[in-house]
């Protein structure tokens, strides 16, 4: 009977390594330990890296458009087209992401999602009927006002449907206090942002306040939900289902996942937590290689996470995977 492979299913190490890089390093380490070639499945949770994860695994092509960055400067931003162009994947970080502005430039009040709206409009112009919008990593707290304006300026959605992939559960009314500080807002600015969002919610055809996930990306998710009836989906389960994770998990002898920091947030809808719930229910052993392990033993037991190893370089990731592979080969893990 042929040996079953290990499923390698990491998230990116945010700001350091893409998920595909981490998966490749883990795969090399496992093979060096003598295991059969693993099933590589680099993943994302609806935030940064979602475009990479879906395009690598589903195929498709990339497109680009000239858009405005969060501070109104013109840039070229890419997005994906899958299913023959019928579905577009827009990663809002490409146009309105925090990584596009230097720390000294961060301006929580002025930063706009207009460029993300331009990407959505460009995808509609190319004929996409479904627009998946991955909303992690934003520089903005404008409630999606900029994106809504850009869509209106381009003539609307023309029947296209938006599905927002969210990496947080935060509702609209809490997004300023939860995310504003990381975007450059002090306590006084957080109050101003919250007031502006409250006034914006009053102007919408339906009220995003109190609705889970509407606060994602500084309220972009809520703005698209309120005005264009966008569907809001937790990103991690959506992506796992789209990439047939459950079938690939059941065909594996074990799963090795990873992320930049393993902590309590991991258990609150993040990718590794979702993977852990599924592997525990299926009885498939789960191991992790992470940049930082800050999750206590109780948290690990909640998702039956067995071996956890810290690694901060791709070489360390590879070595950690080799050591794990040796344990798997001998039945010690």
N, C-alpha and C positions, 0 to 999 in steps of 0.2 A: 504493500500500500504506500502510495507516494506521501511523503511528509508534507504536512500543511504549512503554508508560509505564515510569517508574521505580518500583520497589517500595520504599516507605519503611517500614522495619521496625526501629524502635528499641526498646530497653528504656527503663525510667524512668531519670532521673538521680536516683539514690537520695537521698531527703531534700530534693530540690529541685523537680523537675518530674515529673509523671506521663508515662507513655509516650505517651498520647494528645496531650498538650500538645506534646511534642517532635515527634511525627509531623505534627501540624498546622502547626507552625512550618516544618519542613523542606518540607512540601508547598507552603506559600505561597511560600517562596523559590524552589523549582523552577519554579513557574508564573510568577513574576515574571521569570524568565530566559527565558521563552518556550516552555517544554516543555509537552507535553500534561499534563492533570491526572494526578497520580501515583496509584498504588494504595497507599492508606494501611493499614498493618497494625501498629498498636501492640502490643508484645509484653511478655512477662515470662519469667522462668526458673524459676518455681516459688516464688519469694519474693514480696516486696511487689509489688503491682500485678497479680498473676495473676488475681484476680477481675475487675478492670477489663478486662484483655486478653480474657479468654474471653467475658465478657458482652457487650462491645462488638461482638465479631466473630461470636459464635454466637447472640446474642439470649438471651432468658430474663427472669427477674424476680428481684427482690431480696426477701429475707425478713429478719427480725431477731428477736433474742431477748434477754431480760434475763439477763445472765451476770456472772460474776465476772472482774475484771481480774487481772493477775498477782499483785496484793497483796490480793486478796479483796474489793475494792470493787465494788459493783454498777454495771454500765454496760449500755447498749444496744449490741449488736454485730450487724452485718449479714453475710449470706452470700448466695450466689446459687443459684437453681434453674434448671436448663436441661433440655431434652428433656422438656417437660411435667411437670417436677417429679420425674422419675425419677432424675435425677442432681443432687446438690448440690455446690456448690463452697464449701468453708470455707477462708478465709484465716486461719491461726492468729494472725497479727499483729493481727487485729481484736479478739481477746479476750485474747491472751497476749503481745502484742508489746512490744518495747523502747520503742517510741514512746509507750506508755501510761503510762510512769513517768518522772518527772523524773530527771535525772542524779543528784541528791542522794538519790533514793529507791531507786536500784538495789540489789537485794538478791538476789544469785545463789542464796543458800540458801533463802530463803522463797518466792521467785517460783514460782508454780504454773501449770500448764496446765489447771487445773480448768475454766476458762471455755471453752477450746477443746473439751473434752469435752462441755460443755453445748450448744455449737453443733452438734456432731455428733449429739447425742441429739435436739435439736430437729428437725434435718433428718430423722432416722429417724422421729420422731413425725409429720412431715408426709408420710411415705410414700416418701422417697427410698430407692432400692435400691443406688445407688452413691454413695459420699461421696468426693469428691476433696478432699484436705487439702493445701493449699499451706503449707509449713512455714518459710519464711524470716522473718527479722526478729524472732526470739523474745527475750523477756526471761528465759527460764527455763533451768534445767539440772536438771530433776527427773525426767528419763528418762520423761516422760509419765505419771508416777504420778498427778498430779492429773486428767488427762484420763481415764485408765483408771477412776479412782474415780467421776468424774462419769457416765461411760457406764454403769457398774455401778449407780449410784444411780438412774438413769433406766430401768433394766430391760434393759440390754444393746442389742445391735445388731439383734436380731430378724431376722436373715438378711441384713441389708445388708452390703455389701462396701466396704472402705476401700482407696483408692489414695492413697498419699502422694507428692506431687510435691516432690522434693528439689532444692535448689540447691547442694548440696555432696556430696562423696563420703566425708566423714570417718566412720570407724567409731565405734561406741559408746564404746570405751575411750579415745578421744582427744578426745572432745567437750569435756570439762571444761578441758583444757589449751589447746585451740584457741580455744574460744569463751567460756570463763568470764571472762577478763579484761575483755572488752567489756561484760559484764553486771554488772561491779562486783566481781569476785572478785580478791583478792590471791593471792600464791603459796600461802599457807597454806590459804586457802579452796579453791583449785583442788585441793589434795590431799584435803581433806574431801569435796568434790563427787565426785572420782574414786572415793573409797572408798564413798560412798553409792551411786553408780551400779553399782559392782562388786557390792555386796550385793544391789541390786535385780535385777541380771541373774541372780544365783543363784536368785532366787525365781520367775523366769519359766518358763513351760512350754517355751520354747526360748531358746537363748542368742544374744543379739544381738552379742556380742563378736566382732570380726574380720570382720563383715559390712559391706560398703560401704554408706554412706548412713544407717546406723542412728544415727549421732551427730547427724544434722540436727535443728535446733531443740532443742538441749540434750538429745537422746535421745528426744524425742517420737516421731520416726520409728521408732526401735528398739522403744519400748514398744508401739506399735500393731502393729508387725511380730511381736513376740514373743508377745503375748497374743491379738490378733485376726487374725493371719495377714494383715495388710495387705500389699498389693503396694507395693514401693518403686520409684519411677520417677524417672529424671533429668528434672527439670522442663523444661529447655530443649527437648530433642527431643520430649517429649510434647506440649508446647504448639505447637511448629512443625508437628507432624503433624496435631494437632487442627484447626489453622487453614489447612490445605492450603498451607503455605508453599512446598513444592517446586514445585507446579503454578504458583503465582503468580510464583515466582522465574523459572521457565523462560519465562513469558510476558512478562518484563520485559527492558528493555535494560540495566539495571544495578540494583543494590540499594544503598540508603543506610541504614545502621544507626547506632546510637549508644548510649552509656551514660555514666554519670557519670565513671567512671575506666577508661581502657584500660590494663591492666597484665598481668603474667604470669598472674594469676588468670583473665583473660579466656580463656586457652587451656586452662583446667582445668575444662571443663564449663559455663562461663558461656555466656549466650545469644549474645553476639557471636562467640565462638569457634566455637560450633556452627553459626551462620550462615555463618561464613567457611569451615568445612569443606565445607558444602554448595555454596556458590557456587563454590568452587575446583573441586570435582568436576564441576560443571555447566558450567564455563567462563563464568560470568556475572560481570562486573566488580563488585567490592565497594568501597564508600567508607564513611567513618564521620565523624560529627560528635560530639565527645565533650567532656565537661567538662574532663578532664585526660588528656593523652596521656603515659603512662609506660611504653609498650611499645617495646622496642628494634626496630631494623630487622629482625633475624632473626625475632623474633616476628611482625612484620607479614608477612614473606615466607611464614611457615608457613601463613597463611590467605589469602595473596595479596591483602592489604589495600592498596589503591592510594593514594587521597587521604584523609588524616586531618586534620581541622581542629578546633581547640579553640574552644569557645564556652561562656560561663558564664551567659548570659541568653537568654531566648527570642528577643529581638531579634537577638542575635549568632548564634543558631542559624539564624534566618531569613536573615540576611545571608550566612552561610557556605554555606547551601543555594543561595542565588542565585548566588554565585560558582561553586559546583560545577556548577550547572545551565548556566551560560554555557560552562564547559569541556566539559560533555557535549554541548552544542549544536554546538560547533565541532569536536568529535572530539578535543579535547585531553585528555580523561579517559575 
